[in-house]
């Protein structure tokens, strides 16, 4: 006897349908599984057997064959436990339907028959909607993210008996409803920009970076406030749009970093990996590719504190994602593409001891030591950073007596206004921010006036700007003009953009 149920699996950040075919025939008791299952899927045999018995059902003592179709794509994860168990119960009798094609079933089983949450439910829900399947059978931990997709009937089941009842009586099964409180909890408060005393030049650079999505490098002695300012960048970024929130939530769902019971993300991600991170952990990968830190920072901020301490090979893999806004991971069977459009904020000391140029403390580094330390950031990588800002040490007296600067809410209003100006002219270019402009659209949108072009030409000749550096100066100048509500990029805007570019 044969039973067929619909399920789904995730590869990259996309889901694809998987049919669970369960056949029970006469013969010696044996449980075989085909369809390229990985170790996690193969281990489901023991979980399914115990869950069925501990839920009060009879486990068939015959020859059992489970096929995961399509058979030429490797399957991974524990999400097939529930559909396999329901398929066995459909053959043995408790489930009255042997072919369930109107419902996508996913879930991990506990030995007592309980159903645990899984990864990647949001991409699965999107795929189900695309395939015309409007009903999902899910663990309660994943209901909120599935309810983000409109037009789906989401049924939550807490145990195997509940799942049997939901399939036998689909009209009587309780449907979940998304609530406003189901959105993922916001992260711990990262403070306010008003906490920064002094550092007017660095504060301005933060505002420009937030307005145009530009990459930023803060360099200065220890204790100057580099990390504090970097962590406050998220407080002045515009709110997530619905499409951006959907992308971020899907990535975090696949990575398993979405809080249990959390729905749509409402805060822009802020990721700050340690400098011992590996290449795969940063960009993603593995036999079944998973998103790395740069993808988890999509539509948000990636902060690399003490950037020269990162392995050189780890830093170099950032080159392509910084240009393209995505990372492509190729495997023998398939290729996964992860979005990675983020604002890179890096911090570094001016020398190994950190006190080069400090008037109060003596630097003991030799010129060769300083040169070796700074060379850990290659020229091509440094060329992809739009804003380079020196952050000097602020005297304690100035910190105690200084008047608080503008708060994050005030700066955020200017940033949002600048983003609105960008969105009004960028729809036809395919770019989301000035930093993402490429080719002819960049040349047209960022073209300065005659005096601005002459200033940029002289600076390029004198300081040896590369073609990439030339283009990035134009994009920063366009962002500065947007912050000033100017329709045309002028000489003053170009001069300020060059000031950030030529800091080192």
N, C-alpha and C positions, 0 to 999 in steps of 0.2 A: 504494500500500500504506500501511496505517495502523498506528501503534503508539500505545499509551496507557499512561502511567505515572502514579503518584500522587506528589504532592509537597505542600508546604505553604508558606504565607507568613505573616508576622507583621504585625499592625496594632495599634499600642499595645503592650499586654503579652499579647495574645491571638493565637492562631494560627487560621487557617482553611484548609481543604483546597483544593488547586489541582491540577487534572488537566492533565497535559502530553500534548497530542495532536500527534503528528508524522506528517505525510503527505509521501510522496515520489512524485511523478508524472513522466511523461515531459514533456519540454519543455526550453527553454533553461535552463542552470544559473542558479538564483536562490534566495536564502535569505530568506524573508520571515517575520516574526514578528508575530502579532496577539494581542489580549487585553489591551490597554492596558499594554504594557511600558514601563518608564522607560529612561533612557539606559544604566544599568548592565545591565539585562536585554538590551537590543538589542546591546550590545557583546559579549554572550556568543557571538554568531555566530563571531567571530574566534577566541575562546578555544576553542570547541568544535571548530572546523575544525582548528586546529593540534594540539590534544590528541589528536584521533582519528588524524591522520596520524603524529604522533610516537610514538604507542603501537603502531604497526604495523598499523593497520586502514585499510581503504579508505574514503575519504569519497565519498558518492554525488554524482555530477555530473549531477544532475537538478533539477527544480523542487521545492524544499523549503518546506513551510509548517508552521509551529509555532504552535499555538493554546494559550494559557494560559487555561483555564476555571476560574471564571466570567469571562466576557469584559468585564463591566461594572465590575470592580474593578481599580484600578491596581496593578501588580506592581512591586516594587522589590527590589534586592539581587542578589547573585551566586549564591544558593543553587540556582537553576534550571539551572546549567551541567551538572551531572552527569546529571539526568534527561533533559535535552534530548539530550545525547550518547548516552545509553543508548537513547533512543527512535530515534535515527538508526541505531544499530547493530542494533536490533531489526528495522528495516525492511530493512537491507542484509544481515543474516544472522548475524553473530557472536553476538548475543543470540537465543536460541531462542524466547523468549516475546514475543509482540507485545502482550499485554495483561497488565500487572503491577498487580494490584489489592490484593495482600496485603502490599505493602511500600511504605512512604513513603521516597522517595529525595531527599536534599538534599546539596549540596556544591558548592564552587567549584573549577573546574579551572585548573590551571597549563598553560602551553603545552606542557610535556613530558608531560602526562597525569597529573601528580600531583594530589592532592585536598587542598585547603586548608580550614581551619575557617571557620565562618560564625557569624553572630549568631542568637540567638533559638531555639536548639535545645531548651531546656527547655520553653517554651510549645508548640513543635511536638510534642514527645513527649507532653505532656499532652493536646493535641488528638487525636493519633493514638490514644491510649488511650481517649479519649471516643468516638471514631468507630468503635471496634472493630478498628482495624488494629494488630496486635500485633508488627509487625516494622519496624525502622528500618535504613536503609543510610546510614551517616554517616562523616564524616572522623574520624580518630583523635583530633583535638584536641577534639572535642565529645562523645566517648563517655561521659566521667565524668558530665557533667550529665544526659545522657539516661538513664543507669542509675539516676538518683535515682527515676524513675517505675517503680513495680513493675508486673510483668506484661507487660513489653515484651522482645522479643528484639532486642538491639542488635548489629548487625554492622558492624564498622569496616573500611573499605577505604582503602588508601593510594594507589591508582592506578586509572586507568580499566580496565586489564586485570583487576585484582582485583575491581572492581565487576561486570564481565562474568561472571566466574566465580561470584560470589556470587548473581547472578540465574539463571544456568544450573544451578547446583547448590546450591540453598538449604539442603539438609540437610547438606551438607559445609562450608558457610561457617562460619568460627570466630565464636563469639558472645563479646562482651565481658562481663566481670563487674566490678561496682563493688567497689572496695577501700576500706578505711577511709582509706588514705593519699591517695585521690583527692579528698578534700575540699579546697576552696580554701585556699591558704596563708593563715595569719593575718597581719594587717598588722604593721608595725613596732611594737614595744613602745612604748606611750605612757607608761610610767612607772607610778608608784604614788602613791596619795593621801598616803602617808607622806612623800613628798618635799616636801609643802607645810608650811611652817613658820608657825605662828601661824594667822591668818585663820580662827578658830573659827566665826565667824558665817557666812562664805562656805562653809566646809566643810559646815555644817549645811544650808545652802540647797541645795548639790549633792546631799546625801542625800535631801532632800525632793523635789527635782526628779526624781531617779532613781526613787524609790519610787512616785510618782504620775504620771510622764510629764508634768510641768509645764514650761512655758517659763520661761527664766531670763535675766535681764539683769544683767551684772556691770559696775559703773561704778567707776572709780578711776584714779589717776595712772599714767603709764607705769612699768613695772617692778614693779608691785604683785603680779603673779602671776595676772592674769586669764586669759591664754591658757593658762598651765600648768594651772590648775585646770579650765578648760573641756576640755582634752584628756584629763584624767583622769576625766571623767564616764563615759566608756565602760568604764572598769575596774571601776565599781561597779554597772553595769546588769546585770540578770539575763541568763542565757544565752538564746540564741534557742531558741524551741520549733521543732518540725519544720515546722509550718505557716508560722511566721514566716520560717524559713530558706528554705522553698520560694518564698515571695513575693519575698524579697530576691534570691534566685538568679535567678528569672525576670526581674526588672527589670534586673539587671546583665548577664544574658545578652543581652537585647534591646539594651541600650546598648553592648554590646561591651567592657565593663569587667571581665568575668569572666576571670581568668587562664587562659591556654591550658592545657588539660588539667585545669582545676579542676572540682570537683564542687560539692556543696552548701556554701554559705557557712556558716561556723561562728562568725563574729564579727559583732557588730552594726556596721553601717556608721557611719563618722565622716567627714562631708564638710565641708570648710572652703574654700569658693570665695573667690576674690580679689574685692575690692570693685569691680573693673572689669567684673564679670560682666554679661551682658545679660539682659533679661527672659526671652527664649526659652531661654537656657542655664540659667536658674534653675528655671523651671517646666516646661520642655519645649515642644516644638512642631516646626515644619517642615512641608513639604508632606506627607511621610510621618512623622507625629508620633513623636518619640523622647523618652524620659524625660529630665527635667532633674535638677538637683542635689537638689531637694526630694524627688523620687521615688527617687533613688539613696540618699538618707538614710532611706528608709522603714524603720521599726522600729529606727532608730538615732538619731544626733545630727546636726543641722545647725548648724555653728558659723559665725557671722558676726562676724569680728574687725573692730574699728573700724566698727561698724554705721552711724554717721552718714556715713561716707565713701561708702557705697553710694548709687547713684542713687535719688532719691525714688520714681520710677516702679517701679523694681525692688523696693523694699521694700513698696510698696503691694500688689503682686500676691500677697504672702504672706497677706493677710487671709483670703481664702476657704479656702485649704488649711489654715490653722491652725484654722479652725472645723470643717471638714468631713472632714479627713483624706484628701482626694483632690483631684486637679485634673482638670478636664474640658476637653479641647481639641477644638473643633468644626471640621470641615472640610466642604467642599461635599458630598462623597460619604458620609463616615462621621464618627462621633464617637469619640474615644479617651479612655478614663478611666484615669488613672495613680494608683495608691495613693500617698499622701504623708502618712503618719502618723509624725511624727518629734518629737523633743524639740528645740526651738529654744533654743540658747544663744548669746547675743550679748554683746559686750564693747564698751565705749566709754569715752572719757576724759570727765572732768567739764566740760572746756572745750577750745577749740582747742589751747591750749598744753599742756594736761593737768595743770596744777599748781594748779587752783582748790581751795582748802581744804587744801593741803599746807602744813604748818607749817615745813618746811625749805627750800622753794623758793617763790619769789615768782611769782604769776600776774600776767601783764601784759595779760590780756584785759579788755575793757570789758564792763559788764553787757549791752550790746546784742549784742556778739559772742557771749557765752555763751548768751544767749537764742536767737540765730539758729542757733547750733550745735545746741542741744538740740531746736530745733523741726524739725530734719531727721527726727526720729522723730515721726510724726503721732500725735495723740491716739488715734484708733481702733486703730492698730497697738500703741501702748504699752498700751492697755487689754486687749490679748490676751496680754500677758506676765504670768504669775502671780506671779513672784518677782523683785523688784528689790533688788539687794544692793550696798551700797557696799563697795569693797575698798580699804582704806587702805594706804598705803605702810608696809612693815615695815622698821624700822631694821636695818642690817647686823649690829649686835651681837646683836639678837634672833634673827636668822637663824642666826648662828654658835653661839649658846648655847642655842637653843630645843631642847626635847626633841621627838623625832619623834612625830607624832600617830598615830592609828589607821591601819593600812594598808588598802588597798582590799579585801582579802579579808574583813576583819572587818566593814567597812561594808556590803559586798555581801551578807553573811549577813542583816543587818537589812533591807536593801532587798528581798531575795528573800522574807523572811518577810512583809513588808508587802504585796508583790505577791500572795502566796498568800492572804492575807486578802481582798484585793480580788477575786481570781478565785473565791473561794468564794461571793461574793454577787453578782457581776456577770454570770453567764451569761445570766440572763433579761433583762438590760438591753441587750445587744448591744455594750457597751463593753468595752475591754480594760484600761483603767486609770481611775483616778478622774478624771484630766484629760479623758477622753473622755465622761464622763457628761453627759447632756442631759435637759432637761424634767423630767417627773415622777419618773423614777428618781433623778435628782440630788437633787431636793427630799426624797425619802424616805430615801435612803442617807446624805446629808450633813446631815440635820436635827440641829442642836445641841440641848443641853438648854436649860432656861429661862434660866439665867444667860448662857449663850453667845449665845442669841438676843437678849437684852437688850443685851449688849455690842456685838454686830454692828449692831443697830438704831441705837444711839447713834453708832457710828463712821460708819455710812452717812450719817446726817443731818449730822454735823459736818464730814466731809471730802468730802461730795458724791460718794459712790461711784455709779457707773452700775449699771444692772441686770446688765450683764455682769460688772462688777467684783465685785458682791455675790455672784453665783453662783461666780465663781472663788475668792473667799475661802473659801466653803463647801467647795469641792472640795479646796483646799489644807489646810484644817482637818481634813477627813476623812483625808487622807494622813498628817498629823501624828499623828492618833489611831491610825492603823494602825501607824505606827512605834512608838508607845507601847503597842501591843497592847490598845487600849481599844475596847470595843464601842460606846460612845456618844461623840459629839463634845462635848467639854466647853469650859468658859470658857477654860482655859489654851490649848487647841488653837486656838480662835478668835483669842485674843490674839496668839499667835505668827504665825498666818496674816496678821493685819492688819499686823503689824510688817513683813513682807515687802512687803505691798501699798502701804503708806503711806510707804515709804522716801523717795520723792521727792514 
